[in-house]
Amino acid sequence: MRKTILVDMDGVMADVYARFFEIHEQETGQRLSVDDIAGKLEAEAFDNQRLWVTTPGFFRHLPVMKGSREALLKLIEHYRILVVSLATEFPHALTDKQLWLDEHFPFIGWQNTVFCGDKSIIDADIMIDDHFKNLDHFRGETLMFTQPPNMLVTDTRHRRVNSWEEIEKLLLP
């Protein structure tokens, strides 16, 4: 039986930070860099982040994370892939996220998508995520995808990955 990989959407498949930077600059005229927000959670780094993510359409129009589509096409040949996203906190995000997946990752069917409020309820072999709150409670192998909130942490409980190319090297035969 093939191993199952749980893959987070925001910050792993979808480049949510590119969108945060873009909206922040539109609203304030201030261009931030990754270094400016390193070590800060989204709500700390961007004053209006909560408003942005509760606006219909926000999750629908996120850019695709570089290399994610190509890597997942390869990984799906060797693993069962489940996309798992904390989407129930923002009810309109459910539709936005499903439409985004249908457009950008049509090879991952709705049967392999889990929208929930707590990822610890999902059992699998490997989890790829960018937040400790999800990785810390997972019982399998964890891959921490580098994003601003976790950049300064030297935690060794989770294997750090900086790109989808690194994930391919780790997980593909």
PyMOL commands that place a pseudoatom at each C-alpha (Angstrom):
pseudoatom trace, name=CA, resn=MET, resi=1, chain=A, elem=C, hetatm=0, pos=[0.000, 0.000, 0.000]
pseudoatom trace, name=CA, resn=ARG, resi=2, chain=A, elem=C, hetatm=0, pos=[1.247, 3.464, -0.913]
pseudoatom trace, name=CA, resn=LYS, resi=3, chain=A, elem=C, hetatm=0, pos=[2.124, 5.960, 1.794]
pseudoatom trace, name=CA, resn=THR, resi=4, chain=A, elem=C, hetatm=0, pos=[-0.132, 8.978, 2.246]
pseudoatom trace, name=CA, resn=ILE, resi=5, chain=A, elem=C, hetatm=0, pos=[1.162, 12.545, 2.191]
pseudoatom trace, name=CA, resn=LEU, resi=6, chain=A, elem=C, hetatm=0, pos=[-0.879, 15.413, 3.664]
pseudoatom trace, name=CA, resn=VAL, resi=7, chain=A, elem=C, hetatm=0, pos=[-0.142, 18.646, 1.812]
pseudoatom trace, name=CA, resn=ASP, resi=8, chain=A, elem=C, hetatm=0, pos=[-1.117, 22.055, 3.166]
pseudoatom trace, name=CA, resn=MET, resi=9, chain=A, elem=C, hetatm=0, pos=[-2.484, 24.628, 0.731]
pseudoatom trace, name=CA, resn=ASP, resi=10, chain=A, elem=C, hetatm=0, pos=[-1.680, 28.140, 1.979]
pseudoatom trace, name=CA, resn=GLY, resi=11, chain=A, elem=C, hetatm=0, pos=[2.040, 28.761, 2.115]
pseudoatom trace, name=CA, resn=VAL, resi=12, chain=A, elem=C, hetatm=0, pos=[2.863, 25.370, 0.573]
pseudoatom trace, name=CA, resn=MET, resi=13, chain=A, elem=C, hetatm=0, pos=[0.824, 24.959, -2.628]
pseudoatom trace, name=CA, resn=ALA, resi=14, chain=A, elem=C, hetatm=0, pos=[-0.550, 28.514, -2.796]
pseudoatom trace, name=CA, resn=ASP, resi=15, chain=A, elem=C, hetatm=0, pos=[1.794, 31.488, -2.418]
pseudoatom trace, name=CA, resn=VAL, resi=16, chain=A, elem=C, hetatm=0, pos=[-0.268, 33.354, 0.160]
pseudoatom trace, name=CA, resn=TYR, resi=17, chain=A, elem=C, hetatm=0, pos=[2.661, 35.583, 1.130]
pseudoatom trace, name=CA, resn=ALA, resi=18, chain=A, elem=C, hetatm=0, pos=[3.040, 36.936, -2.395]
pseudoatom trace, name=CA, resn=ARG, resi=19, chain=A, elem=C, hetatm=0, pos=[-0.585, 38.069, -2.131]
pseudoatom trace, name=CA, resn=PHE, resi=20, chain=A, elem=C, hetatm=0, pos=[-0.112, 39.498, 1.384]
pseudoatom trace, name=CA, resn=PHE, resi=21, chain=A, elem=C, hetatm=0, pos=[2.857, 41.562, 0.186]
pseudoatom trace, name=CA, resn=GLU, resi=22, chain=A, elem=C, hetatm=0, pos=[0.917, 42.757, -2.858]
pseudoatom trace, name=CA, resn=ILE, resi=23, chain=A, elem=C, hetatm=0, pos=[-2.163, 43.871, -0.894]
pseudoatom trace, name=CA, resn=HIS, resi=24, chain=A, elem=C, hetatm=0, pos=[-0.060, 45.463, 1.845]
pseudoatom trace, name=CA, resn=GLU, resi=25, chain=A, elem=C, hetatm=0, pos=[1.798, 47.568, -0.736]
pseudoatom trace, name=CA, resn=GLN, resi=26, chain=A, elem=C, hetatm=0, pos=[-1.464, 48.567, -2.460]
pseudoatom trace, name=CA, resn=GLU, resi=27, chain=A, elem=C, hetatm=0, pos=[-2.962, 49.707, 0.845]
pseudoatom trace, name=CA, resn=THR, resi=28, chain=A, elem=C, hetatm=0, pos=[0.063, 51.380, 2.435]
pseudoatom trace, name=CA, resn=GLY, resi=29, chain=A, elem=C, hetatm=0, pos=[2.490, 52.182, -0.378]
pseudoatom trace, name=CA, resn=GLN, resi=30, chain=A, elem=C, hetatm=0, pos=[5.106, 50.303, 1.667]
pseudoatom trace, name=CA, resn=ARG, resi=31, chain=A, elem=C, hetatm=0, pos=[6.933, 47.407, 0.038]
pseudoatom trace, name=CA, resn=LEU, resi=32, chain=A, elem=C, hetatm=0, pos=[7.882, 44.775, 2.595]
pseudoatom trace, name=CA, resn=SER, resi=33, chain=A, elem=C, hetatm=0, pos=[10.397, 41.977, 2.143]
pseudoatom trace, name=CA, resn=VAL, resi=34, chain=A, elem=C, hetatm=0, pos=[10.512, 38.500, 3.623]
pseudoatom trace, name=CA, resn=ASP, resi=35, chain=A, elem=C, hetatm=0, pos=[13.239, 39.721, 5.981]
pseudoatom trace, name=CA, resn=ASP, resi=36, chain=A, elem=C, hetatm=0, pos=[10.911, 42.458, 7.300]
pseudoatom trace, name=CA, resn=ILE, resi=37, chain=A, elem=C, hetatm=0, pos=[8.399, 39.878, 8.531]
pseudoatom trace, name=CA, resn=ALA, resi=38, chain=A, elem=C, hetatm=0, pos=[10.670, 36.945, 9.386]
pseudoatom trace, name=CA, resn=GLY, resi=39, chain=A, elem=C, hetatm=0, pos=[9.578, 35.282, 12.606]
pseudoatom trace, name=CA, resn=LYS, resi=40, chain=A, elem=C, hetatm=0, pos=[6.157, 36.939, 12.663]
pseudoatom trace, name=CA, resn=LEU, resi=41, chain=A, elem=C, hetatm=0, pos=[2.802, 35.231, 12.238]
pseudoatom trace, name=CA, resn=GLU, resi=42, chain=A, elem=C, hetatm=0, pos=[0.631, 36.581, 9.434]
pseudoatom trace, name=CA, resn=ALA, resi=43, chain=A, elem=C, hetatm=0, pos=[-1.563, 38.692, 11.749]
pseudoatom trace, name=CA, resn=GLU, resi=44, chain=A, elem=C, hetatm=0, pos=[1.537, 40.251, 13.346]
pseudoatom trace, name=CA, resn=ALA, resi=45, chain=A, elem=C, hetatm=0, pos=[3.184, 41.034, 10.020]
pseudoatom trace, name=CA, resn=PHE, resi=46, chain=A, elem=C, hetatm=0, pos=[0.146, 42.519, 8.273]
pseudoatom trace, name=CA, resn=ASP, resi=47, chain=A, elem=C, hetatm=0, pos=[-2.316, 44.686, 10.220]
pseudoatom trace, name=CA, resn=ASN, resi=48, chain=A, elem=C, hetatm=0, pos=[-5.243, 43.940, 7.894]
pseudoatom trace, name=CA, resn=GLN, resi=49, chain=A, elem=C, hetatm=0, pos=[-4.499, 40.265, 7.302]
pseudoatom trace, name=CA, resn=ARG, resi=50, chain=A, elem=C, hetatm=0, pos=[-7.667, 39.099, 9.093]
pseudoatom trace, name=CA, resn=LEU, resi=51, chain=A, elem=C, hetatm=0, pos=[-9.795, 41.350, 6.869]
pseudoatom trace, name=CA, resn=TRP, resi=52, chain=A, elem=C, hetatm=0, pos=[-8.056, 40.136, 3.727]
pseudoatom trace, name=CA, resn=VAL, resi=53, chain=A, elem=C, hetatm=0, pos=[-8.549, 36.427, 4.422]
pseudoatom trace, name=CA, resn=THR, resi=54, chain=A, elem=C, hetatm=0, pos=[-12.221, 36.934, 5.287]
pseudoatom trace, name=CA, resn=THR, resi=55, chain=A, elem=C, hetatm=0, pos=[-12.891, 38.723, 1.992]
pseudoatom trace, name=CA, resn=PRO, resi=56, chain=A, elem=C, hetatm=0, pos=[-14.585, 36.519, -0.620]
pseudoatom trace, name=CA, resn=GLY, resi=57, chain=A, elem=C, hetatm=0, pos=[-12.195, 35.798, -3.487]
pseudoatom trace, name=CA, resn=PHE, resi=58, chain=A, elem=C, hetatm=0, pos=[-8.967, 36.148, -1.500]
pseudoatom trace, name=CA, resn=PHE, resi=59, chain=A, elem=C, hetatm=0, pos=[-8.131, 32.432, -1.595]
pseudoatom trace, name=CA, resn=ARG, resi=60, chain=A, elem=C, hetatm=0, pos=[-9.479, 32.027, -5.129]
pseudoatom trace, name=CA, resn=HIS, resi=61, chain=A, elem=C, hetatm=0, pos=[-6.806, 34.249, -6.665]
pseudoatom trace, name=CA, resn=LEU, resi=62, chain=A, elem=C, hetatm=0, pos=[-3.592, 33.176, -4.937]
pseudoatom trace, name=CA, resn=PRO, resi=63, chain=A, elem=C, hetatm=0, pos=[-0.569, 32.432, -7.107]
pseudoatom trace, name=CA, resn=VAL, resi=64, chain=A, elem=C, hetatm=0, pos=[0.629, 28.832, -7.315]
pseudoatom trace, name=CA, resn=MET, resi=65, chain=A, elem=C, hetatm=0, pos=[3.775, 28.127, -5.292]
pseudoatom trace, name=CA, resn=LYS, resi=66, chain=A, elem=C, hetatm=0, pos=[6.748, 27.682, -7.595]
pseudoatom trace, name=CA, resn=GLY, resi=67, chain=A, elem=C, hetatm=0, pos=[7.345, 24.023, -8.418]
pseudoatom trace, name=CA, resn=SER, resi=68, chain=A, elem=C, hetatm=0, pos=[4.342, 22.674, -6.504]
pseudoatom trace, name=CA, resn=ARG, resi=69, chain=A, elem=C, hetatm=0, pos=[2.274, 21.558, -9.502]
pseudoatom trace, name=CA, resn=GLU, resi=70, chain=A, elem=C, hetatm=0, pos=[5.157, 19.762, -11.183]
pseudoatom trace, name=CA, resn=ALA, resi=71, chain=A, elem=C, hetatm=0, pos=[6.304, 18.093, -7.965]
pseudoatom trace, name=CA, resn=LEU, resi=72, chain=A, elem=C, hetatm=0, pos=[2.816, 16.928, -7.000]
pseudoatom trace, name=CA, resn=LEU, resi=73, chain=A, elem=C, hetatm=0, pos=[2.302, 15.460, -10.474]
pseudoatom trace, name=CA, resn=LYS, resi=74, chain=A, elem=C, hetatm=0, pos=[5.397, 13.313, -9.851]
pseudoatom trace, name=CA, resn=LEU, resi=75, chain=A, elem=C, hetatm=0, pos=[4.574, 12.502, -6.218]
pseudoatom trace, name=CA, resn=ILE, resi=76, chain=A, elem=C, hetatm=0, pos=[1.049, 11.340, -7.060]
pseudoatom trace, name=CA, resn=GLU, resi=77, chain=A, elem=C, hetatm=0, pos=[2.623, 8.488, -9.046]
pseudoatom trace, name=CA, resn=HIS, resi=78, chain=A, elem=C, hetatm=0, pos=[4.204, 7.101, -5.853]
pseudoatom trace, name=CA, resn=TYR, resi=79, chain=A, elem=C, hetatm=0, pos=[2.017, 8.348, -2.981]
pseudoatom trace, name=CA, resn=ARG, resi=80, chain=A, elem=C, hetatm=0, pos=[-1.589, 8.954, -2.076]
pseudoatom trace, name=CA, resn=ILE, resi=81, chain=A, elem=C, hetatm=0, pos=[-1.853, 12.754, -1.880]
pseudoatom trace, name=CA, resn=LEU, resi=82, chain=A, elem=C, hetatm=0, pos=[-4.388, 14.443, 0.392]
pseudoatom trace, name=CA, resn=VAL, resi=83, chain=A, elem=C, hetatm=0, pos=[-4.677, 18.220, 0.354]
pseudoatom trace, name=CA, resn=VAL, resi=84, chain=A, elem=C, hetatm=0, pos=[-5.590, 19.314, 3.876]
pseudoatom trace, name=CA, resn=SER, resi=85, chain=A, elem=C, hetatm=0, pos=[-6.503, 22.910, 4.622]
pseudoatom trace, name=CA, resn=LEU, resi=86, chain=A, elem=C, hetatm=0, pos=[-7.831, 24.743, 7.665]
pseudoatom trace, name=CA, resn=ALA, resi=87, chain=A, elem=C, hetatm=0, pos=[-10.668, 26.285, 5.686]
pseudoatom trace, name=CA, resn=THR, resi=88, chain=A, elem=C, hetatm=0, pos=[-13.656, 26.033, 7.991]
pseudoatom trace, name=CA, resn=GLU, resi=89, chain=A, elem=C, hetatm=0, pos=[-12.659, 29.122, 10.008]
pseudoatom trace, name=CA, resn=PHE, resi=90, chain=A, elem=C, hetatm=0, pos=[-13.592, 31.246, 6.980]
pseudoatom trace, name=CA, resn=PRO, resi=91, chain=A, elem=C, hetatm=0, pos=[-16.697, 29.647, 5.402]
pseudoatom trace, name=CA, resn=HIS, resi=92, chain=A, elem=C, hetatm=0, pos=[-16.453, 31.491, 2.054]
pseudoatom trace, name=CA, resn=ALA, resi=93, chain=A, elem=C, hetatm=0, pos=[-12.916, 30.123, 1.746]
pseudoatom trace, name=CA, resn=LEU, resi=94, chain=A, elem=C, hetatm=0, pos=[-14.312, 26.633, 1.185]
pseudoatom trace, name=CA, resn=THR, resi=95, chain=A, elem=C, hetatm=0, pos=[-15.615, 27.507, -2.275]
pseudoatom trace, name=CA, resn=ASP, resi=96, chain=A, elem=C, hetatm=0, pos=[-12.611, 29.705, -3.114]
pseudoatom trace, name=CA, resn=LYS, resi=97, chain=A, elem=C, hetatm=0, pos=[-10.165, 26.970, -2.189]
pseudoatom trace, name=CA, resn=GLN, resi=98, chain=A, elem=C, hetatm=0, pos=[-12.039, 24.227, -4.032]
pseudoatom trace, name=CA, resn=LEU, resi=99, chain=A, elem=C, hetatm=0, pos=[-12.227, 26.332, -7.201]
pseudoatom trace, name=CA, resn=TRP, resi=100, chain=A, elem=C, hetatm=0, pos=[-8.523, 27.199, -6.871]
pseudoatom trace, name=CA, resn=LEU, resi=101, chain=A, elem=C, hetatm=0, pos=[-7.622, 23.505, -6.580]
pseudoatom trace, name=CA, resn=ASP, resi=102, chain=A, elem=C, hetatm=0, pos=[-9.873, 22.566, -9.501]
pseudoatom trace, name=CA, resn=GLU, resi=103, chain=A, elem=C, hetatm=0, pos=[-8.141, 25.152, -11.686]
pseudoatom trace, name=CA, resn=HIS, resi=104, chain=A, elem=C, hetatm=0, pos=[-4.513, 24.645, -10.693]
pseudoatom trace, name=CA, resn=PHE, resi=105, chain=A, elem=C, hetatm=0, pos=[-4.417, 21.004, -9.530]
pseudoatom trace, name=CA, resn=PRO, resi=106, chain=A, elem=C, hetatm=0, pos=[-7.161, 19.196, -11.492]
pseudoatom trace, name=CA, resn=PHE, resi=107, chain=A, elem=C, hetatm=0, pos=[-5.271, 15.906, -11.057]
pseudoatom trace, name=CA, resn=ILE, resi=108, chain=A, elem=C, hetatm=0, pos=[-6.045, 16.003, -7.318]
pseudoatom trace, name=CA, resn=GLY, resi=109, chain=A, elem=C, hetatm=0, pos=[-9.740, 15.196, -7.114]
pseudoatom trace, name=CA, resn=TRP, resi=110, chain=A, elem=C, hetatm=0, pos=[-12.271, 16.383, -4.579]
pseudoatom trace, name=CA, resn=GLN, resi=111, chain=A, elem=C, hetatm=0, pos=[-12.045, 12.929, -2.994]
pseudoatom trace, name=CA, resn=ASN, resi=112, chain=A, elem=C, hetatm=0, pos=[-8.472, 13.789, -1.973]
pseudoatom trace, name=CA, resn=THR, resi=113, chain=A, elem=C, hetatm=0, pos=[-9.287, 17.174, -0.444]
pseudoatom trace, name=CA, resn=VAL, resi=114, chain=A, elem=C, hetatm=0, pos=[-10.011, 17.708, 3.240]
pseudoatom trace, name=CA, resn=PHE, resi=115, chain=A, elem=C, hetatm=0, pos=[-11.211, 21.061, 4.563]
pseudoatom trace, name=CA, resn=CYS, resi=116, chain=A, elem=C, hetatm=0, pos=[-11.230, 21.063, 8.336]
pseudoatom trace, name=CA, resn=GLY, resi=117, chain=A, elem=C, hetatm=0, pos=[-10.572, 23.052, 11.491]
pseudoatom trace, name=CA, resn=ASP, resi=118, chain=A, elem=C, hetatm=0, pos=[-8.011, 20.695, 13.043]
pseudoatom trace, name=CA, resn=LYS, resi=119, chain=A, elem=C, hetatm=0, pos=[-5.475, 18.748, 10.986]
pseudoatom trace, name=CA, resn=SER, resi=120, chain=A, elem=C, hetatm=0, pos=[-4.604, 16.435, 13.862]
pseudoatom trace, name=CA, resn=ILE, resi=121, chain=A, elem=C, hetatm=0, pos=[-7.742, 14.403, 13.081]
pseudoatom trace, name=CA, resn=ILE, resi=122, chain=A, elem=C, hetatm=0, pos=[-6.210, 13.213, 9.789]
pseudoatom trace, name=CA, resn=ASP, resi=123, chain=A, elem=C, hetatm=0, pos=[-3.938, 10.166, 9.867]
pseudoatom trace, name=CA, resn=ALA, resi=124, chain=A, elem=C, hetatm=0, pos=[-1.190, 9.765, 7.264]
pseudoatom trace, name=CA, resn=ASP, resi=125, chain=A, elem=C, hetatm=0, pos=[2.500, 8.971, 6.872]
pseudoatom trace, name=CA, resn=ILE, resi=126, chain=A, elem=C, hetatm=0, pos=[3.965, 12.367, 5.928]
pseudoatom trace, name=CA, resn=MET, resi=127, chain=A, elem=C, hetatm=0, pos=[2.798, 15.974, 6.414]
pseudoatom trace, name=CA, resn=ILE, resi=128, chain=A, elem=C, hetatm=0, pos=[4.105, 18.980, 4.467]
pseudoatom trace, name=CA, resn=ASP, resi=129, chain=A, elem=C, hetatm=0, pos=[3.072, 22.201, 6.222]
pseudoatom trace, name=CA, resn=ASP, resi=130, chain=A, elem=C, hetatm=0, pos=[4.445, 25.609, 7.157]
pseudoatom trace, name=CA, resn=HIS, resi=131, chain=A, elem=C, hetatm=0, pos=[2.932, 25.939, 10.650]
pseudoatom trace, name=CA, resn=PHE, resi=132, chain=A, elem=C, hetatm=0, pos=[4.128, 24.339, 13.865]
pseudoatom trace, name=CA, resn=LYS, resi=133, chain=A, elem=C, hetatm=0, pos=[0.537, 24.207, 15.165]
pseudoatom trace, name=CA, resn=ASN, resi=134, chain=A, elem=C, hetatm=0, pos=[-0.135, 21.537, 12.525]
pseudoatom trace, name=CA, resn=LEU, resi=135, chain=A, elem=C, hetatm=0, pos=[3.219, 19.749, 12.447]
pseudoatom trace, name=CA, resn=ASP, resi=136, chain=A, elem=C, hetatm=0, pos=[3.639, 19.460, 16.232]
pseudoatom trace, name=CA, resn=HIS, resi=137, chain=A, elem=C, hetatm=0, pos=[0.569, 17.233, 16.637]
pseudoatom trace, name=CA, resn=PHE, resi=138, chain=A, elem=C, hetatm=0, pos=[1.184, 14.996, 13.636]
pseudoatom trace, name=CA, resn=ARG, resi=139, chain=A, elem=C, hetatm=0, pos=[2.360, 11.451, 14.405]
pseudoatom trace, name=CA, resn=GLY, resi=140, chain=A, elem=C, hetatm=0, pos=[4.143, 10.746, 11.113]
pseudoatom trace, name=CA, resn=GLU, resi=141, chain=A, elem=C, hetatm=0, pos=[7.124, 12.266, 9.314]
pseudoatom trace, name=CA, resn=THR, resi=142, chain=A, elem=C, hetatm=0, pos=[6.969, 16.064, 9.141]
pseudoatom trace, name=CA, resn=LEU, resi=143, chain=A, elem=C, hetatm=0, pos=[8.374, 18.413, 6.531]
pseudoatom trace, name=CA, resn=MET, resi=144, chain=A, elem=C, hetatm=0, pos=[8.308, 22.090, 7.519]
pseudoatom trace, name=CA, resn=PHE, resi=145, chain=A, elem=C, hetatm=0, pos=[8.007, 24.250, 4.407]
pseudoatom trace, name=CA, resn=THR, resi=146, chain=A, elem=C, hetatm=0, pos=[9.957, 27.454, 4.992]
pseudoatom trace, name=CA, resn=GLN, resi=147, chain=A, elem=C, hetatm=0, pos=[7.791, 30.565, 5.251]
pseudoatom trace, name=CA, resn=PRO, resi=148, chain=A, elem=C, hetatm=0, pos=[8.313, 33.854, 7.157]
pseudoatom trace, name=CA, resn=PRO, resi=149, chain=A, elem=C, hetatm=0, pos=[6.745, 32.750, 10.487]
pseudoatom trace, name=CA, resn=ASN, resi=150, chain=A, elem=C, hetatm=0, pos=[9.070, 29.735, 10.798]
pseudoatom trace, name=CA, resn=MET, resi=151, chain=A, elem=C, hetatm=0, pos=[12.222, 31.153, 9.172]
pseudoatom trace, name=CA, resn=LEU, resi=152, chain=A, elem=C, hetatm=0, pos=[14.042, 32.035, 12.384]
pseudoatom trace, name=CA, resn=VAL, resi=153, chain=A, elem=C, hetatm=0, pos=[13.181, 28.841, 14.244]
pseudoatom trace, name=CA, resn=THR, resi=154, chain=A, elem=C, hetatm=0, pos=[15.919, 26.248, 14.539]
pseudoatom trace, name=CA, resn=ASP, resi=155, chain=A, elem=C, hetatm=0, pos=[13.562, 23.527, 15.749]
pseudoatom trace, name=CA, resn=THR, resi=156, chain=A, elem=C, hetatm=0, pos=[14.856, 20.074, 14.849]
pseudoatom trace, name=CA, resn=ARG, resi=157, chain=A, elem=C, hetatm=0, pos=[11.603, 18.158, 15.412]
pseudoatom trace, name=CA, resn=HIS, resi=158, chain=A, elem=C, hetatm=0, pos=[10.613, 18.802, 11.801]
pseudoatom trace, name=CA, resn=ARG, resi=159, chain=A, elem=C, hetatm=0, pos=[12.737, 18.458, 8.691]
pseudoatom trace, name=CA, resn=ARG, resi=160, chain=A, elem=C, hetatm=0, pos=[12.951, 21.840, 6.973]
pseudoatom trace, name=CA, resn=VAL, resi=161, chain=A, elem=C, hetatm=0, pos=[12.346, 22.099, 3.224]
pseudoatom trace, name=CA, resn=ASN, resi=162, chain=A, elem=C, hetatm=0, pos=[12.843, 25.328, 1.311]
pseudoatom trace, name=CA, resn=SER, resi=163, chain=A, elem=C, hetatm=0, pos=[11.326, 24.384, -2.038]
pseudoatom trace, name=CA, resn=TRP, resi=164, chain=A, elem=C, hetatm=0, pos=[9.348, 21.789, -3.913]
pseudoatom trace, name=CA, resn=GLU, resi=165, chain=A, elem=C, hetatm=0, pos=[12.579, 20.702, -5.601]
pseudoatom trace, name=CA, resn=GLU, resi=166, chain=A, elem=C, hetatm=0, pos=[13.914, 19.692, -2.164]
pseudoatom trace, name=CA, resn=ILE, resi=167, chain=A, elem=C, hetatm=0, pos=[10.701, 17.776, -1.483]
pseudoatom trace, name=CA, resn=GLU, resi=168, chain=A, elem=C, hetatm=0, pos=[11.103, 15.878, -4.749]
pseudoatom trace, name=CA, resn=LYS, resi=169, chain=A, elem=C, hetatm=0, pos=[14.688, 14.916, -3.842]
pseudoatom trace, name=CA, resn=LEU, resi=170, chain=A, elem=C, hetatm=0, pos=[13.568, 13.671, -0.428]
pseudoatom trace, name=CA, resn=LEU, resi=171, chain=A, elem=C, hetatm=0, pos=[10.469, 11.745, -1.440]
pseudoatom trace, name=CA, resn=LEU, resi=172, chain=A, elem=C, hetatm=0, pos=[10.934, 10.495, -4.980]
pseudoatom trace, name=CA, resn=PRO, resi=173, chain=A, elem=C, hetatm=0, pos=[12.856, 7.320, -5.771]
for i in range(1, 173): cmd.bond("trace and resi %d" % i, "trace and resi %d" % (i + 1))
show_as sticks, trace
zoom trace
